[in-house]
């Protein structure tokens, strides 16, 4: 956990931390408690590097295995035309 917090800082991650802090401070000053929750989510993304703050949305690290389901096992389907009167 300590290594995750201290390493891998990017501009995006720093922006999440700064903007989340600004949202939290403004929400506290204006007594908008839902804004504090909203801001703390972005601060947590910046500190703990999860979600888009970790760079997973842009760099493609969340790629899915496309070979998991192959089309080889699907049998050919025959269709019948239905004519209505």
WOMO-V954583 format. One record per backbone hydrogen bond with DSSP energy under -1.0 kcal/mol. CO is the residue of the C=O (numbers start at 1). NH is the residue of the N-H. Records with the same first field share a line. If there is no record, write none. Layout:
CO = NH ; NH
This chain:
1 = 5
2 = 6
3 = 7
10 = 14
11 = 15
12 = 16
13 = 17
14 = 18
15 = 19
16 = 20
17 = 21
18 = 22
19 = 23
20 = 24
21 = 25
22 = 26
23 = 27
24 = 28
25 = 29
26 = 30
27 = 32
33 = 37
34 = 38
35 = 39
36 = 40
37 = 41
38 = 42
39 = 43
40 = 44
41 = 45
42 = 46
43 = 47
44 = 48
45 = 49
50 = 53
51 = 54
52 = 55
55 = 59
